Amino acid sequence: MSTKKLWWLLPLACLAACSNGANHEQNNRQNAESVATDSVAMPLNAPERKIIRTADFRCEVANVLTAVNTLERAVTSAGGVVQESRVENNTDMAKEVYYKSDSLKKMHTYTTTATLTLRVPVAALDSVVHSIPAMVSFIDSRTLKQSDVTADYTANKLQIETGTKVYSAEKATKLAKKAEDLVAVQQYEDENTAQYINRKIEHMRLLDEVNYATLTIALAQPTQVYVQVVSNPDFIAAVPFTTQLGEAVREGVTMLEGLFVGLVTIWPFILLGLISWTVYKYFVRRYRDNVAEIRSGGAVSQ
């Protein structure tokens, strides 16, 4: 929208506001002054103040699961709710040792931890907090906190109460003369509605935080050892002696079959070798006979 059109909307807004602006502003001012005066005069420990209370514990216990169940029952009986409950086992070391020929002994050390987020009615918070030391073995840390949100609560409440519309959609539609003005009016109404909804939601959230304290507890127990006897996979996978013997016989037969097939495959080379050996032996025998005749002839001549 151009600057000229925006300037045209200014008289329109002023005209719409004049009908009830004076009374509206006077009422708002009176409400704000009344609330401001009450807030200044209110003591710090006044029950009317809006206080958000939180508690945080880090504890050591003998058994995490037992402590978790006890705390959950205590909070539920006090009218609270378990917002989150988480238990974990963290393995520190694992080891396997020989136990018997068919089994192993499996051992591992672990640490069990738990994290609880509990919502407790404010009136019951002190009793729950005071009961925690009896449920645990050792408290590593404890933090109690109070946050005063009276000012935020009052400001949000005033915005809701004094956030009435300066003019209604019907009156704005009658005053508007252009399509652009109708769009601007609708956007204005949408923004007011969104702000009103957000303030109501924030108001509900503040009341919820004030009425229900948040209790966070972290639990841990000493390191435990878990022992379990399991089957030995090597023993289960071992082949019996009779099976091994039968397999050896079969492998021997297979090797003989392979050797026979190999010999049959190279029979031409074997035949050629036998022929060569026969010829060699023939010529060697003739050579020896000739040498023997020559030696015998020389001996006769002498």
C-alpha positions as CSV (number, residue, x, y, z in Angstrom):
1,M,0.0,0.0,0.0
2,S,1.4,3.4,-0.9
3,T,2.2,6.2,1.6
4,K,-0.8,8.2,0.3
5,K,-3.2,5.4,1.1
6,L,-1.6,5.0,4.6
7,W,-2.2,8.6,5.3
8,W,-5.8,8.2,4.2
9,L,-6.3,5.5,6.8
10,L,-5.1,7.7,9.7
11,P,-8.3,9.9,9.8
12,L,-10.3,6.7,9.5
13,A,-8.7,5.3,12.6
14,C,-9.0,8.5,14.5
15,L,-12.7,8.8,13.7
16,A,-13.4,5.2,14.8
17,A,-11.5,5.7,18.1
18,C,-13.2,8.9,19.1
19,S,-16.6,7.2,19.8
20,N,-15.3,5.2,22.8
21,G,-11.6,6.2,23.1
22,A,-11.9,8.5,26.0
23,N,-13.8,6.1,28.3
24,H,-11.6,3.2,27.2
25,E,-8.4,5.1,28.0
26,Q,-9.7,6.3,31.3
27,N,-10.7,2.7,32.4
28,N,-7.4,1.4,31.3
29,R,-5.5,4.0,33.2
30,Q,-7.6,3.4,36.3
31,N,-7.0,-0.4,36.2
32,A,-3.3,0.0,35.6
33,E,-2.9,2.5,38.4
34,S,-4.9,0.2,40.8
35,V,-2.8,-2.8,39.9
36,A,0.5,-0.9,40.1
37,T,-0.5,0.4,43.6
38,D,-1.4,-3.0,44.8
39,S,1.9,-4.5,43.5
40,V,4.0,-1.9,45.1
41,A,2.3,-2.3,48.5
42,M,2.3,-6.2,48.3
43,P,4.9,-7.7,50.7
44,L,7.5,-10.1,49.3
45,N,6.0,-13.0,51.3
46,A,2.4,-12.1,50.4
47,P,0.4,-15.2,49.4
48,E,-1.0,-13.2,46.5
49,R,2.4,-13.1,44.8
50,K,2.9,-15.5,41.9
51,I,5.9,-17.6,42.7
52,I,7.4,-20.4,40.5
53,R,9.1,-23.0,42.7
54,T,11.6,-25.5,41.5
55,A,13.7,-28.2,43.2
56,D,16.7,-30.1,41.8
57,F,18.3,-33.2,43.5
58,R,21.2,-35.4,42.7
59,C,21.3,-38.5,44.9
60,E,22.9,-41.9,45.4
61,V,20.6,-44.8,46.3
62,A,21.0,-48.5,47.0
63,N,18.5,-49.5,44.3
64,V,17.4,-47.1,41.6
65,L,14.2,-48.9,40.6
66,T,13.0,-49.1,44.2
67,A,13.7,-45.3,44.7
68,V,12.0,-44.4,41.5
69,N,8.8,-46.4,42.4
70,T,8.7,-44.8,45.8
71,L,9.1,-41.3,44.5
72,E,6.5,-41.8,41.8
73,R,4.0,-43.1,44.3
74,A,4.7,-40.2,46.7
75,V,4.1,-37.6,44.0
76,T,1.0,-39.3,42.7
77,S,-0.5,-39.5,46.2
78,A,0.3,-35.8,46.7
79,G,-1.8,-34.9,43.6
80,G,1.1,-34.4,41.3
81,V,2.1,-36.1,38.0
82,V,5.1,-37.8,36.7
83,Q,6.1,-35.7,33.7
84,E,9.1,-37.9,32.7
85,S,10.7,-41.0,34.2
86,R,13.8,-42.5,32.6
87,V,16.0,-45.4,33.8
88,E,19.2,-46.5,32.1
89,N,21.8,-49.2,32.6
90,N,25.3,-48.2,31.5
91,T,27.7,-51.1,31.0
92,D,31.2,-50.3,32.2
93,M,33.1,-53.5,31.5
94,A,32.2,-56.9,29.9
95,K,34.3,-60.1,30.1
96,E,33.8,-63.8,29.2
97,V,35.8,-66.6,31.0
98,Y,35.9,-70.4,30.6
99,Y,33.4,-72.2,32.9
100,K,32.9,-75.7,31.5
101,S,33.6,-77.5,28.3
102,D,30.1,-76.6,27.0
103,S,29.5,-73.2,28.8
104,L,31.1,-69.8,29.5
105,K,30.7,-67.4,32.4
106,K,29.8,-63.9,31.1
107,M,30.3,-61.0,33.5
108,H,29.8,-57.3,33.1
109,T,29.7,-54.3,35.4
110,Y,27.0,-51.7,35.1
111,T,25.7,-48.5,36.7
112,T,22.0,-47.8,36.9
113,T,20.9,-44.2,36.6
114,A,17.5,-42.5,36.5
115,T,16.1,-39.1,35.8
116,L,12.7,-37.9,37.0
117,T,10.8,-34.8,36.2
118,L,7.9,-34.5,38.6
119,R,5.1,-31.8,38.8
120,V,3.9,-31.4,42.4
121,P,1.2,-29.1,43.7
122,V,2.9,-26.2,45.5
123,A,1.2,-26.9,48.7
124,A,2.7,-30.4,48.8
125,L,6.2,-29.5,47.6
126,D,7.7,-29.1,51.0
127,S,6.5,-32.4,52.3
128,V,7.8,-34.2,49.2
129,V,11.2,-32.4,49.4
130,H,11.5,-33.3,53.1
131,S,10.7,-36.9,52.5
132,I,13.5,-37.4,49.9
133,P,16.5,-37.8,52.4
134,A,14.8,-40.8,53.9
135,M,14.5,-42.5,50.5
136,V,18.2,-42.0,49.4
137,S,21.6,-43.0,50.7
138,F,23.5,-39.8,49.9
139,I,22.6,-36.4,48.5
140,D,25.2,-35.1,46.1
141,S,23.5,-31.7,45.6
142,R,20.2,-30.0,46.3
143,T,18.9,-26.8,44.8
144,L,15.7,-25.0,45.7
145,K,14.7,-22.0,43.7
146,Q,11.8,-19.5,43.8
147,S,11.1,-17.1,40.8
148,D,8.8,-14.2,41.4
149,V,6.7,-13.7,38.3
150,T,4.1,-11.4,39.9
151,A,5.1,-8.5,37.5
152,D,4.9,-10.7,34.4
153,Y,1.6,-12.2,35.6
154,T,0.1,-8.7,36.3
155,A,1.3,-7.2,33.0
156,N,-0.1,-10.1,31.1
157,K,-3.4,-9.9,33.0
158,L,-3.7,-6.2,32.3
159,Q,-3.0,-6.7,28.6
160,I,-5.8,-9.2,28.5
161,E,-8.3,-7.0,30.4
162,T,-7.5,-3.8,28.7
163,G,-6.9,-5.3,25.2
164,T,-10.4,-4.5,24.0
165,K,-10.7,-3.5,20.4
166,V,-10.9,0.2,19.7
167,Y,-13.6,-0.4,17.1
168,S,-15.6,-3.3,15.9
169,A,-15.3,-4.9,12.5
170,E,-18.8,-3.8,11.6
171,K,-18.0,-0.1,12.4
172,A,-14.7,-0.3,10.5
173,T,-16.4,-1.8,7.5
174,K,-18.9,1.0,7.4
175,L,-16.2,3.6,7.6
176,A,-14.0,2.0,5.0
177,K,-14.6,3.0,1.4
178,K,-11.9,1.1,-0.5
179,A,-10.9,-2.6,-0.9
180,E,-7.4,-1.8,0.4
181,D,-9.0,-0.4,3.6
182,L,-11.0,-3.5,4.2
183,V,-7.9,-5.6,3.9
184,A,-6.1,-3.4,6.4
185,V,-9.0,-3.6,8.8
186,Q,-9.0,-7.4,8.5
187,Q,-5.3,-7.6,9.1
188,Y,-5.7,-5.4,12.2
189,E,-8.4,-7.6,13.5
190,D,-6.4,-10.8,12.9
191,E,-3.3,-9.3,14.7
192,N,-5.5,-8.3,17.7
193,T,-7.0,-11.8,17.8
194,A,-3.6,-13.5,17.6
195,Q,-2.2,-11.2,20.4
196,Y,-5.2,-12.0,22.6
197,I,-4.8,-15.7,22.1
198,N,-1.1,-15.6,22.9
199,R,-1.8,-13.6,26.0
200,K,-4.4,-16.1,27.2
201,I,-2.0,-19.0,26.5
202,E,0.8,-17.2,28.4
203,H,-1.6,-16.6,31.3
204,M,-2.5,-20.3,31.4
205,R,1.2,-21.2,31.3
206,L,2.1,-18.9,34.2
207,L,-0.8,-20.2,36.3
208,D,0.3,-23.8,35.6
209,E,4.0,-23.0,36.6
210,V,2.8,-21.2,39.7
211,N,0.4,-23.8,40.9
212,Y,2.6,-26.9,40.1
213,A,6.2,-26.9,41.2
214,T,8.8,-28.7,39.1
215,L,10.9,-31.3,40.9
216,T,13.9,-32.8,39.0
217,I,15.7,-35.8,40.6
218,A,18.8,-37.6,39.2
219,L,19.5,-41.0,40.9
220,A,22.5,-43.3,40.7
221,Q,23.4,-46.5,42.4
222,P,26.8,-48.2,43.1
223,T,28.3,-50.3,40.3
224,Q,26.8,-53.7,40.1
225,V,28.2,-57.0,38.7
226,Y,26.0,-59.2,36.6
227,V,27.0,-62.8,36.1
228,Q,25.4,-65.1,33.6
229,V,26.3,-68.6,32.4
230,V,25.9,-69.0,28.6
231,S,26.6,-71.7,26.1
232,N,30.0,-72.1,24.6
233,P,29.6,-71.5,20.9
234,D,32.9,-73.3,20.1
235,F,31.7,-76.4,21.9
236,I,28.4,-76.4,20.1
237,A,30.1,-75.8,16.8
238,A,32.7,-78.6,17.3
239,V,32.5,-81.6,14.9
240,P,32.3,-85.1,16.6
241,F,35.2,-87.6,16.2
242,T,33.1,-90.1,14.2
243,T,32.0,-87.4,11.9
244,Q,35.6,-86.2,11.5
245,L,36.8,-89.8,10.8
246,G,34.1,-90.4,8.2
247,E,34.9,-87.1,6.6
248,A,38.6,-88.0,6.5
249,V,37.8,-91.3,4.7
250,R,35.6,-89.5,2.2
251,E,38.4,-86.9,1.6
252,G,40.9,-89.8,1.1
253,V,38.7,-91.4,-1.5
254,T,38.2,-88.1,-3.2
255,M,41.9,-87.6,-3.3
256,L,42.4,-91.1,-4.9
257,E,39.8,-90.4,-7.4
258,G,41.4,-87.2,-8.3
259,L,44.8,-88.8,-8.6
260,F,43.4,-91.5,-10.9
261,V,41.6,-89.0,-13.0
262,G,44.8,-87.0,-13.3
263,L,46.9,-90.0,-14.3
264,V,44.3,-90.9,-17.0
265,T,44.4,-87.3,-18.2
266,I,48.2,-87.4,-18.8
267,W,48.4,-91.0,-20.2
268,P,50.1,-89.8,-23.4
269,F,53.0,-88.3,-21.4
270,I,53.3,-91.5,-19.4
271,L,53.4,-93.6,-22.6
272,L,56.0,-91.3,-24.1
273,G,58.1,-91.6,-21.0
274,L,57.9,-95.4,-21.0
275,I,59.0,-95.5,-24.6
276,S,61.9,-93.1,-23.9
277,W,63.0,-95.2,-20.9
278,T,62.9,-98.4,-23.0
279,V,65.0,-96.9,-25.8
280,Y,67.4,-95.5,-23.3
281,K,67.8,-98.9,-21.6
282,Y,68.3,-100.6,-25.0
283,F,71.1,-98.3,-26.1
284,V,72.8,-98.5,-22.7
285,R,72.8,-102.3,-22.7
286,R,74.3,-102.3,-26.3
287,Y,76.9,-99.9,-25.2
288,R,77.9,-102.1,-22.3
289,D,78.0,-105.2,-24.4
290,N,80.3,-103.5,-26.9
291,V,82.6,-102.3,-24.2
292,A,82.7,-105.8,-22.7
293,E,83.6,-107.4,-26.2
294,I,86.4,-104.8,-26.7
295,R,87.9,-105.6,-23.3
296,S,87.6,-109.3,-23.8
297,G,89.3,-109.1,-27.3
298,G,92.2,-107.2,-25.9
299,A,92.8,-109.7,-23.2
300,V,92.9,-112.6,-25.7
301,S,95.5,-110.9,-27.8
302,Q,97.8,-110.5,-24.9
